[in-house]
């Protein structure tokens, strides 16, 4: 377990550009049991660990400048935490699975729904991302972390547009496959669909321009940058 954790931390520190700090962090946190992920915040001030203090997957956020008890994010009843990463120094994003009953006519079955949740480390506030877009089985696609804007990210949806009615990734629907980019507020989870959007690499310049055609409502890639 220690060697696996050491590899996770060294990889996370290398990505953050502070690999020289790995020995001390591994020494201080390497004995934590049941660690399943490790991510260093972009400024190197916090370590987010996938941990299991109650026997289920959770997240422990350690302040590296002031060691002490971590902030702990526990899954709510009926959900499962499966991934974590930093959107900025202010926000951690984690993926959850939910398992609601979905009705199909007279029948209902349990389906897996994937969502992203933002967590603001300074006060523990959290928000479901794309919370104002309903009926989606998977709403976890990130187009860009917007490194120059720590309070927002770009997310994208691929949905079916049926006779002008946007239905999302609903079960038992048909229509024209459509791409839609959204600017999402990490503090509220609310989104704004964008008409003309330059989609950048996660940490680089725009690579694709997406336009929304007003009459048809269709989004299309019209040029590269």
LUMLUMRO-740563 format. One record per residue: residue in three letters; x, y, z of N, C-alpha, C in turn. Coordinates in steps of 0.1 Angstrom, whole numbers, plus 2048, in hexadecimal, padded with zeros to 3 digits. Each point is the difference from the previous one (the first is absolute). Last residue first. Layout:
// LUMLUMRO-740563
ALAXYZXYZXYZ
...
This chain:
// LUMLUMRO-740563
UNK7AA90B6A580880C80380E7FD7FF
UNK7D27ED7E680A7FD80A80880C802
UNK7CA7FA7EF80E8037FC8097FB80C
UNK7D17F77FF8008077F380F8047FC
UNK7DE7DC81E80D8058008028077F3
UNK7CF7FD81780A7F97F780D807801
UNK7C97FC81580D8048028097F97F7
UNK7C980D7FE80B7F67FF80D807802
UNK7D28137FD8057FD80D80B7F6800
UNK7E78187DB7FE7F18028047FC80F
UNK80182E7F37F47FB7FB7FE7F1803
UNK82881880D7F58058077F37F97FB
UNK8327ED8037F88067F57F2803806
UNK8337FC8177F27FB8017F88077F6
UNK8377F28057F680A7FE7F27FA801
UNK8387F880E7F37FA7FE7F680B7FF
UNK8387F77FA7F680A8027F27F97FD
UNK8357F18117F47FD7F87F680A803
UNK82B8008158037F77F57F47FD7F7
UNK8178268297F47FA7F98057F77F4
UNK8258058267F78097F87F47F97FA
UNK8147EA82D8068077F47F78097F9
UNK7FB7DD82580980A8048068087F5
UNK7DD7DF7F97FE80380E80A80B805
UNK7F38047CE8057F58077FF80380F
UNK7DC81A7E580F7FF8018047F2805
UNK7D58197E48037F58098107FF801
UNK7DA8287F280E7FB7FD8047F680B
UNK7CD8117EF8097FC80B80D7FB7FA
UNK7CC8167F980D8007F880B7FE80A
UNK7D57FB8137FD8007F180D7FE7F8
UNK7F47EF83480780A7F97FD7FE7F1
UNK7E77F78338047FA7F380680B7F7
UNK8007FC8367FB8087F68057FA7F2
UNK7F77F08398088007F37F980A7F6
UNK8077F083A7F78057F58088027F3
UNK8117F482D7FD7F57F77F78047F4
UNK81581A8267F27FD8007FC7F47F8
UNK82E8108057FA80380D7F17FC801
UNK81B7FD7D88047F680A7FA80280D
UNK7EE80C7CD80580780C8037F580B
UNK8007FB7C87FA7FC80D80780780C
UNK7F68007C780980680A7F97FE80D
UNK7FA7E27D17FB80780B80B806808
UNK7F47E77CB80980480B7F980980A
UNK7EF7D97DA7FE80D80780A80280B
UNK7F07DE7D280A8048097FD80D806
UNK7E17D77E780480E80180A80280B
UNK7E07DA7E080B80180980680E800
UNK7CD7F27F380C8047FA80B80280B
UNK7D77DE80980180D7FA80E8027FB
UNK7E27E08278068007F380080E7FA
UNK7F97E08327FD80C7F88087FE7F3
UNK7FF7E482B7F57FE7F67FD80D7F9
UNK81C80A8297FD7F37FC7F48007F6
UNK82082C8077F57F88068007F27FA
UNK81F82A7FE8037F27FE7F57F7807
UNK7F38327EF80B7FA8078027F27FD
UNK7DF8207ED7FC7F580A80B7FB808
UNK7EC82C7E080C7FA8067FD7F680A
UNK7E28107D58007FF80E80D7F9805
UNK7F48087D180380D8077FF7FF80F
UNK7FB7D97E57F680A7FB80180D808
UNK8207E18137F57FA7F97F580B7FD
UNK8377F880D7F680A7FF7F57FB7F7
UNK8297EA8217F87FF7F47F680B800
UNK8348018167F27FC8027F97FE7F3
UNK83180A81C7FC7FB7F37F27FB802
UNK82082581C7F67F68007FE7FC7F1
UNK82881B8237F97FE7F37F67F5801
UNK81E82981E7FC7F27FF7F87FF7F3
UNK82582481B7F77FD7F47FD7F1800
UNK80A82282C8067F67F77F77FF7F4
UNK80B82482D7F87FA7F68077F67F9
UNK81381C8227F27FE8057F77FA7F6
UNK83080E7FA7FF7F580A7F27FD805
UNK8198137D47F48048077FD7F580A
UNK8257FE7E280080E8037F3805807
UNK8077D27F280A80380A80180F803
UNK7DE7DD7EA80080F80080A80580B
UNK7F27D17F180080580E80280F801
UNK7E97E17D780C8078047FE80480F
UNK7E37E17EA8078047F480D808804
UNK7E17D781980680D8018088047F4
UNK7D57DD81180A8037F680680E802
UNK7DC7E581880E80180680A8057F6
UNK7CE7EF80580280F7FF80E803806
UNK7DC7D57F280E80380280280F7FD
UNK7D57EE8008067F580780F803803
UNK7D58247FA80C7FB7FA8067F4809
UNK7D98208067FD7F57F880C7F97FA
UNK7FF83680D7FA7F48068007F47F6
UNK81A8318107FD7F87F37FB7F2805
UNK80F82281F7F48057F97FD7F97F3
UNK8277F781B7F47FD8087F38057FA
UNK8337FE7F57F57FE7F67F37FD808
UNK8247F88218028077F47F67FC7F5
UNK7FE8028377FF7F67F58018087F3
UNK8168108317F58027F68017F57F6
UNK8148128358007F87F47F48027F7
UNK82181682D7F48017F78027F77F4
UNK82180A8257F97F37FF7F38007F8
UNK8238248097F57FF8097F77F37FF
UNK82B8097E880180A80B7F47FF809
UNK8057E47D88087FC80C80080A80B
UNK7DC7F17DA80880C8038077FE80D
UNK7EA7DE7D980280280E80A80B802
UNK7DD7E77D880B80880380080380F
UNK7EE7D67DE7FD80980B80C808803
UNK7E87DE7D780C8078057FB80980B
UNK7E97D17EB80080E80180D805806
UNK7E27D27EA80D8058037FF810801
UNK7DE7D180580180E7FB80D805805
UNK7E57CD7F980C80880580080E7FA
UNK7D37E080980A8047F780B807807
UNK7D27DE80880A80880680B8037F6
UNK7CA7F97F580D7F880380A809805
UNK7C77FA7F280B80880680C7F7802
UNK7CC8037E380B7F980780A80A804
UNK7D980A7E67FB7FB80C80B7F9809
UNK8128217DD7F27FC7FF7FB7FC80E
UNK82C8058067FE7FF7F17F27FB7FF
UNK8218188297F37FB7FB8017FF7F1
UNK8277FF8297FC8077F47F37F97FA
UNK81E8048317F67F87F87FB8097F5
UNK8328088167F28028017F87F67F9
UNK8338088107F87F57FB7F1801802
UNK83581D7FC7F37FE8077F87F57F9
UNK8378138047F67F87F97F3800809
UNK82C8257FA7F77F78087F77F87F7
UNK8318218017F57F97F97F97F7809
UNK81D8318098007F18017F37FA7F9
UNK8238308077F47FA7F98017F1802
UNK8148308198027F27FD7F37FB7F9
UNK8148358087F67F67FE8067F27FD
UNK81A8298087F48028087F77F4800
UNK8288047E58047FF80E7F4801809
UNK7F47EC7D380880B8038057FF80E
UNK7EB7DC7EC7FC8097F580980D801
UNK8097CB8127FF80E8037FD8087F4
UNK7F27CB80D80A8087F97FE80F804
UNK7EB7C880680280D80580C8077F9
UNK7DA7D180380B8077FA80280E806
UNK7DD7DF80D8097F77F780C8077FB
UNK7D47FE82780A8087FB80A7F87F8
UNK7CA7F880C80D7FA80180A80A7F9
UNK7C97FC8188098057F680E7FA802
UNK7D97FA81D7FB7FC7F280A8057F5
UNK80281A82D7FA7F37FF7FB7FE7F2
UNK8298208057F38008067FA7F27FD
UNK83680A8057F57FE7F67F2800808
UNK82C81C8127FA7F28007F57FF7F6
UNK82D82080C7F47FF7F87FB7F2800
UNK82381F8217FC7F37FB7F38027F8
UNK82F81D8137F28017FC7FC7F37FA
UNK8287FD8237FC8047F27F1804800
UNK82480582A7F57F87FB7FC8047F2
UNK83080E8097F67FF80A7F57F67FA
UNK82D8227EF7FB7F38037F77FF80B
UNK8108267DF7FB80080E7FB7F2803
UNK81180B7D580780A8077FC80080F
UNK7EC7E27E080E7FD80280880A807
UNK7CC7EE80180780D7FE80F7FE803
UNK7D97DB7EF80A80480A80680D7FC
UNK7D27E07F680880B7FB80980580B
UNK7E27D17F180680780B80980B7FA
UNK7D47DE7F080B8097FC80580780D
UNK7E67CD7F57FD80E80380C8087FC
UNK7E97CA7FE80980A7FA7FB80E804
UNK7F87D98237FB8037F280980B7FA
UNK8077F182D7FF7F47F97FA8017F2
UNK80B8248207F47F88057FE7F37F9
UNK82481E7F580080080E7F47F9806
UNK81B8057D27F57F78047FF80080F
UNK8168207D28027F880D7F47F8803
UNK81C8217DA7F47F78008037F780C
UNK8158317FE8027F27FF7F27F97FF
UNK81A8337F97F37F98018037F17FE
UNK81E82D8108007F37FA7F37F9802
UNK8168367FE7F77F68058027F37F9
UNK81A8287F57FD80280E7F77F5807
UNK8128097D08087F88097FD80180F
UNK7EC8147D680A8088078087F880A
UNK7DD7EB7E68098077F780B808807
UNK7EC7D681B7FA80C7FA80A8077F7
UNK8017CB80780580C8067FA80C7FA
UNK7F17CA80680180B7F780580C808
UNK7F67C680280780B80680180B7F5
UNK7E57CD80E80380B7F780880A807
UNK7F27D88167FD7FC7F280280B7F6
UNK80B7EC83780080B7F77FF7FC7F2
UNK8017E782D7F48007F780080D7F7
UNK81E80682B7FB7F47FA7F48037F6
UNK82D81D8127F28008007FB7F47F8
UNK82E80E8067FB7F58087F17FF801
UNK81B8237E98017F37F97FB7F4808
UNK8058328097F37FB7FD8007F27FA
UNK82881980F7F58048097F37F97FE
UNK8277F87E48037FC80E7F4803809
UNK7FD80E7D47FF7F28018027FB80E
UNK80882D7F77F27FD7FF7FD7F1802
UNK82D80F7FD7FA80480D7F17FD800
UNK8197F67D88047F880B7F980480D
UNK7F681A7D77FB7F28018057F980C
UNK80A82D7EC7FA7FF80D7FB7F2803
UNK81480D7D780A80180A7FA7FE80E
UNK7E78047D78047F380380A7FF80B
UNK7E08227E880780280D8057F2805
UNK7E380C7D880D8077FF80880180D
UNK7D47EA7F47FF80D80580E808800
UNK7FD7D37F17F68077F87FF80F805
UNK81A7E38198078027F37F78087F7
UNK7EE7F182980A80B8028078047F3
UNK7E37DA8007F980C80280980C801
UNK8147D67FD7FA8047F37F880C802
UNK8127EF82780B8057F77FA8047F2
UNK7E27EC81F80480D80480B8067F7
UNK7F17D37F87F680A7FE80480E803
UNK81D7DC80B8008037F17F580A7FD
UNK8037F282C80C8087FD8008037F1
UNK7DF7E38117FE80E80380B8097FC
UNK8067D27FA7F68057F77FD80E803
UNK81D7EB81D8068027F37F68057F6
UNK7F07F582B80980B8018068037F2
UNK7E67D98057F880C80080980D800
